[in-house]
């Protein structure tokens, strides 16, 4: 398949930014990965290698193309260098509207006029960002779910003026990198997947917060009934509890409903620095969390 873009820039070298860059590079694209932090970019070298090894193990990437795939990803802390000659930019910075608007304003100033700008936001609609730019026809949401190689779909959503050409071009590109594009047909905070996931996530946190069940038993019931490898609280650990909180704050800001505020149990964990896998402690202790044990589904909490 002919690829619609000759170069892609990914803004933010965090958990999702690295995966997006790698998915693009695996399918032959030149990618520039940008971050304000040299340390973050240095860490991305290890993370990209780890992700690629998992893709090879899962037969989503070819072992004999390992180095050439990694070589297609360059890194920079200079934004102009990352985007001055790119066709598509995918922003993957923290879930904060003000931060994203600032990033898009800079991208609009630095990118060629025909460059398409996408946000990987998991909850913020592009329509809330578009006024920071002068190219509303070339903006859209492109929300990937992690890990991308295991869940190869992306939710595409228009802004108020996104052109049909922009949508069709990005749809074609996503297909070219073996990611299924799913079109969100009306403006929706949380798109499709996260609206459904949020209901599960919110109730799981409430059950813990209200003392109805232990973390372990909430996850056990989900894993047994839904036949999944992890429960909702373990998944929140993987995502990052601070990221979960930031997403909940987006919903709360929009609705003003106290019921949409992040549950106290989540805030308490964050206050203690227990953010999940990335800090070694969240609802579980890492590495080797209890939910990964072969005996986890064969026992109950005391």
PLY file of the C-alpha trace (Angstrom):
ply
format ascii 1.0
element vertex 302
property float x
property float y
property float z
element edge 301
property int vertex1
property int vertex2
end_header
0.00 0.00 0.00
1.27 3.48 -0.87
1.94 5.43 2.30
0.36 8.90 2.35
3.15 10.53 4.42
6.90 10.62 3.94
7.72 11.64 7.52
5.99 11.65 10.89
6.78 13.51 14.11
5.63 12.31 17.53
5.54 14.91 20.28
6.24 13.41 23.69
8.42 10.36 24.39
6.33 8.90 27.17
4.66 5.50 27.27
2.28 6.18 24.38
4.59 8.41 22.35
7.19 5.66 22.15
4.62 3.10 21.06
3.19 5.37 18.37
6.66 6.13 17.02
7.54 2.44 16.97
4.33 1.40 15.24
5.00 3.96 12.50
8.64 2.94 12.12
7.86 -0.78 12.05
5.92 -0.21 8.84
8.73 1.67 7.10
8.12 5.29 8.07
10.76 7.82 9.09
9.84 9.18 12.52
11.17 12.01 14.65
10.48 11.64 18.36
10.51 14.96 20.22
10.65 15.68 23.94
11.70 18.67 26.00
13.73 16.34 28.23
17.06 14.81 27.19
16.62 12.24 29.96
13.22 11.20 28.61
14.70 10.74 25.13
17.60 8.71 26.55
15.11 6.52 28.41
13.15 6.08 25.19
16.09 4.20 23.67
15.62 1.41 26.21
11.83 1.55 26.12
11.64 1.39 22.32
13.94 -1.62 22.34
11.79 -3.35 24.96
8.57 -2.62 23.09
10.06 -3.90 19.84
11.17 -7.14 21.51
7.58 -7.66 22.68
6.30 -7.00 19.18
8.76 -9.56 17.80
7.71 -12.09 20.45
4.08 -11.50 19.51
4.98 -11.77 15.79
3.91 -8.17 15.15
7.40 -7.28 13.92
10.20 -9.11 12.11
13.33 -9.99 14.09
15.61 -9.53 11.08
14.41 -5.93 10.71
14.91 -5.03 14.37
17.82 -2.61 13.96
16.55 -1.02 10.77
13.24 -0.31 12.53
14.98 1.39 15.44
17.22 3.31 13.03
14.16 4.91 11.43
13.43 6.74 14.71
15.52 9.83 15.43
15.23 11.96 18.57
15.50 15.65 19.29
14.79 18.27 21.93
14.43 20.96 19.25
10.80 21.23 18.17
11.53 23.09 14.93
13.94 20.33 13.91
11.29 17.70 14.60
8.49 19.24 12.57
9.90 21.59 9.92
9.52 19.06 7.12
6.87 16.60 8.27
3.49 15.58 6.88
1.86 14.33 10.07
2.39 15.28 13.70
0.91 13.18 16.50
0.93 14.90 19.89
1.22 12.63 22.94
1.93 14.93 25.89
0.20 14.95 29.28
-3.59 15.09 29.50
-3.82 18.81 30.24
-5.80 21.13 27.99
-3.61 24.20 28.57
-0.45 22.22 27.83
-1.92 20.75 24.66
-3.12 24.14 23.40
0.35 25.57 23.93
1.91 22.67 22.02
-0.54 23.05 19.13
0.09 26.79 18.93
3.82 26.13 18.54
3.21 23.34 16.03
1.02 25.62 13.95
3.81 28.20 13.84
6.57 25.73 12.94
4.95 23.14 10.66
4.42 23.46 6.91
0.90 24.69 6.10
-0.17 21.30 4.72
0.94 19.33 7.79
-1.86 17.46 9.57
-1.85 17.81 13.37
-3.39 15.06 15.52
-3.74 14.65 19.26
-3.55 11.27 20.94
-5.56 12.66 23.86
-7.65 10.00 25.57
-10.40 12.42 26.61
-9.92 15.97 25.24
-11.78 16.78 22.02
-9.73 18.45 19.29
-12.45 21.12 19.09
-11.19 22.41 22.45
-7.68 22.80 21.01
-8.31 24.00 17.45
-8.60 27.74 18.22
-4.91 27.67 19.22
-4.11 27.15 15.53
-4.88 28.62 12.11
-5.49 25.28 10.39
-8.80 23.87 11.72
-9.31 21.80 8.57
-6.14 19.81 9.25
-6.75 18.87 12.89
-8.20 15.73 14.42
-8.18 13.35 17.35
-6.22 10.13 16.77
-6.53 8.13 19.96
-4.49 4.91 20.20
-5.06 2.39 22.98
-2.04 0.74 24.57
-0.32 -1.54 23.90
-0.85 -0.61 20.28
0.44 -3.87 18.78
-2.03 -5.89 20.88
-4.95 -3.48 20.38
-4.38 -2.27 16.80
-7.11 0.32 16.47
-7.23 4.09 16.60
-10.25 6.32 17.21
-10.43 9.24 14.78
-12.65 12.22 15.59
-13.18 15.48 13.75
-13.01 18.99 15.08
-15.53 21.63 14.06
-13.92 22.13 10.64
-11.84 19.02 9.94
-11.89 18.32 6.22
-12.95 15.06 4.63
-9.53 14.94 2.95
-7.80 15.05 6.35
-9.91 12.20 7.69
-9.47 10.06 4.58
-5.71 10.65 4.47
-5.22 9.69 8.11
-7.50 6.68 7.72
-5.33 5.51 4.84
-2.16 6.05 6.85
-3.46 4.10 9.86
-4.37 1.20 7.61
-0.84 1.33 6.15
0.69 0.80 9.62
-1.69 -2.08 10.40
-3.91 -0.09 12.75
-7.68 -0.18 12.21
-9.18 3.35 12.05
-12.52 3.64 13.86
-14.45 6.82 13.13
-16.21 8.64 15.99
-19.21 10.09 14.18
-20.24 12.77 16.71
-18.20 14.86 19.20
-17.67 12.74 22.30
-15.47 13.34 25.32
-13.73 10.00 25.78
-14.60 8.89 22.23
-15.85 5.27 22.12
-13.54 3.01 24.09
-12.79 5.38 26.95
-16.46 6.16 27.54
-17.07 2.46 28.09
-13.78 1.93 29.97
-14.50 4.93 32.17
-17.72 3.37 33.47
-15.79 0.24 34.46
-12.88 2.20 35.90
-15.12 4.56 37.88
-17.17 1.76 39.46
-14.07 -0.31 40.30
-12.59 2.67 42.16
-15.89 3.33 43.96
-16.13 -0.30 45.10
-12.65 0.02 46.65
-13.29 3.52 48.01
-16.51 2.38 49.73
-14.82 -0.68 51.27
-17.07 -3.13 49.45
-14.24 -5.39 48.28
-10.46 -5.63 48.17
-8.42 -4.55 45.16
-7.57 -8.20 44.53
-11.15 -9.43 44.61
-12.38 -6.68 42.29
-9.76 -7.72 39.76
-10.39 -11.44 40.30
-14.09 -11.12 39.57
-13.38 -9.19 36.38
-10.62 -11.52 35.18
-12.70 -14.64 35.76
-15.92 -13.36 34.25
-14.44 -11.45 31.31
-11.55 -13.88 30.70
-8.94 -11.10 30.65
-5.27 -11.26 31.72
-5.67 -8.41 34.21
-8.41 -6.59 36.10
-9.36 -2.89 35.94
-7.23 -1.86 38.93
-4.15 -3.62 37.55
-4.77 -1.92 34.21
-4.90 1.47 35.95
-1.50 0.67 37.47
-0.15 0.02 33.97
-1.63 3.25 32.60
-0.40 5.29 35.59
-2.66 6.46 38.41
-1.71 10.09 37.77
-2.81 9.71 34.15
-6.09 8.15 35.31
-6.63 11.13 37.62
-5.89 13.66 34.86
-8.45 12.01 32.60
-11.07 12.01 35.36
-10.41 15.70 35.92
-11.26 16.40 32.27
-14.70 14.85 32.74
-15.17 16.67 36.05
-14.18 20.02 34.55
-16.69 19.60 31.72
-19.65 18.42 33.81
-19.05 20.18 37.14
-20.71 17.14 38.74
-19.08 16.16 42.08
-19.73 12.53 41.14
-17.24 12.95 38.29
-14.39 13.99 40.60
-11.56 11.44 41.02
-12.33 9.08 43.96
-10.41 9.68 47.17
-8.67 6.30 47.05
-7.05 7.36 43.78
-5.97 10.74 45.16
-4.52 9.10 48.28
-2.37 6.76 46.20
-1.06 9.65 44.12
-0.33 11.75 47.22
1.90 8.89 48.44
3.75 8.78 45.13
2.23 5.39 44.33
1.54 5.84 40.62
1.58 2.22 39.50
4.12 0.28 37.47
6.34 3.31 36.80
6.98 3.89 40.53
6.96 0.25 41.61
3.85 0.68 43.73
0.21 1.38 42.94
-2.70 -0.85 43.79
-0.10 -3.64 43.52
3.65 -3.87 44.10
5.99 -4.18 41.08
7.75 -6.06 39.64
5.96 -9.40 40.05
2.53 -8.08 41.12
0.10 -10.49 42.74
-2.25 -10.44 39.74
0.43 -12.06 37.57
0.75 -15.07 39.89
-0.57 -18.40 38.57
-2.43 -18.83 41.87
-4.15 -15.40 41.81
-7.46 -16.70 40.47
-7.42 -19.73 42.79
-7.57 -17.85 46.07
-9.55 -15.14 47.80
-8.52 -12.15 49.88
-8.31 -12.84 53.63
0 1
1 2
2 3
3 4
4 5
5 6
6 7
7 8
8 9
9 10
10 11
11 12
12 13
13 14
14 15
15 16
16 17
17 18
18 19
19 20
20 21
21 22
22 23
23 24
24 25
25 26
26 27
27 28
28 29
29 30
30 31
31 32
32 33
33 34
34 35
35 36
36 37
37 38
38 39
39 40
40 41
41 42
42 43
43 44
44 45
45 46
46 47
47 48
48 49
49 50
50 51
51 52
52 53
53 54
54 55
55 56
56 57
57 58
58 59
59 60
60 61
61 62
62 63
63 64
64 65
65 66
66 67
67 68
68 69
69 70
70 71
71 72
72 73
73 74
74 75
75 76
76 77
77 78
78 79
79 80
80 81
81 82
82 83
83 84
84 85
85 86
86 87
87 88
88 89
89 90
90 91
91 92
92 93
93 94
94 95
95 96
96 97
97 98
98 99
99 100
100 101
101 102
102 103
103 104
104 105
105 106
106 107
107 108
108 109
109 110
110 111
111 112
112 113
113 114
114 115
115 116
116 117
117 118
118 119
119 120
120 121
121 122
122 123
123 124
124 125
125 126
126 127
127 128
128 129
129 130
130 131
131 132
132 133
133 134
134 135
135 136
136 137
137 138
138 139
139 140
140 141
141 142
142 143
143 144
144 145
145 146
146 147
147 148
148 149
149 150
150 151
151 152
152 153
153 154
154 155
155 156
156 157
157 158
158 159
159 160
160 161
161 162
162 163
163 164
164 165
165 166
166 167
167 168
168 169
169 170
170 171
171 172
172 173
173 174
174 175
175 176
176 177
177 178
178 179
179 180
180 181
181 182
182 183
183 184
184 185
185 186
186 187
187 188
188 189
189 190
190 191
191 192
192 193
193 194
194 195
195 196
196 197
197 198
198 199
199 200
200 201
201 202
202 203
203 204
204 205
205 206
206 207
207 208
208 209
209 210
210 211
211 212
212 213
213 214
214 215
215 216
216 217
217 218
218 219
219 220
220 221
221 222
222 223
223 224
224 225
225 226
226 227
227 228
228 229
229 230
230 231
231 232
232 233
233 234
234 235
235 236
236 237
237 238
238 239
239 240
240 241
241 242
242 243
243 244
244 245
245 246
246 247
247 248
248 249
249 250
250 251
251 252
252 253
253 254
254 255
255 256
256 257
257 258
258 259
259 260
260 261
261 262
262 263
263 264
264 265
265 266
266 267
267 268
268 269
269 270
270 271
271 272
272 273
273 274
274 275
275 276
276 277
277 278
278 279
279 280
280 281
281 282
282 283
283 284
284 285
285 286
286 287
287 288
288 289
289 290
290 291
291 292
292 293
293 294
294 295
295 296
296 297
297 298
298 299
299 300
300 301
